[in-house]
Amino acid sequence: MTTEVIKSDFRVVAIDETRHWNKDIQEACGTIKTVYLFDKSVQTFCCEITPSYALTPLYYIAENEISDEMHETLQQELPNEVSHFHCSVVDELESESTENDIDFESSESEEYQEHYAEVEEYCNANHLI
């Protein structure tokens, strides 16, 4: 039995989530986007036929110049869990490649998980968006 080798496609995407913030923060920041990391080569099916990507939140970006305190407020609210978005929605958005791709057999493997964590750390240190 031969196992299929898959090439990862790690990408970051910024999704406008301004509507989830209170009016005071919206007025100070303007548009607020959450930057997420995902692997375009890995799709998940969340109890439905439509495939989704698992997006890991990295950081927020604001349209306006904001104070250090406001920046800290945004970052403290960053969720710790992965979010799932339909592939068709994410594919319509502009995304940036991290250029840290690997070959893997399973996204559940320890090697893949370790590499994903390294790419996440890289993206947090080197904002691509």
FENWO-V243996 format. One record per backbone hydrogen bond with DSSP energy under -1.0 kcal/mol. CO is the residue of the C=O (numbers start at 1). NH is the residue of the N-H. E is the energy in kcal/mol with one decimal. If there is no record, write none. Layout:
<<CO:NH:E> <CO:NH:E>>
This chain:
<<6:104:-2.8> <9:40:-2.4> <10:98:-2.3> <11:38:-2.4> <12:96:-2.6> <13:36:-3.0> <15:34:-2.5> <17:20:-1.6> <18:21:-2.3> <22:26:-2.3> <23:27:-2.6> <24:28:-1.8> <25:29:-2.7> <26:30:-2.8> <29:64:-2.8> <31:63:-2.2> <32:17:-2.7> <33:61:-2.6> <34:15:-2.6> <35:58:-3.2> <35:59:-1.0> <36:13:-2.0> <37:56:-2.9> <38:11:-3.1> <39:42:-1.8> <44:52:-3.3> <45:47:-1.4> <51:87:-2.3> <52:44:-3.4> <53:85:-1.8> <55:83:-2.7> <56:37:-2.5> <59:35:-3.3> <61:33:-2.8> <67:71:-2.5> <68:72:-2.5> <69:73:-2.2> <70:74:-2.3> <71:75:-2.4> <72:76:-2.1> <74:77:-1.0> <75:78:-1.2> <83:55:-3.6> <85:53:-2.7> <86:90:-1.9> <87:91:-3.2> <90:93:-1.5> <96:12:-2.5> <102:8:-3.1> <104:6:-3.7> <106:109:-1.4> <109:113:-2.4> <110:114:-2.5> <111:115:-2.2> <112:116:-2.8> <113:117:-2.0> <114:118:-1.9> <115:119:-2.5> <116:120:-2.5> <117:121:-2.2> <118:122:-2.4> <119:123:-2.7> <120:124:-2.0> <121:125:-1.7> <122:126:-2.1>>
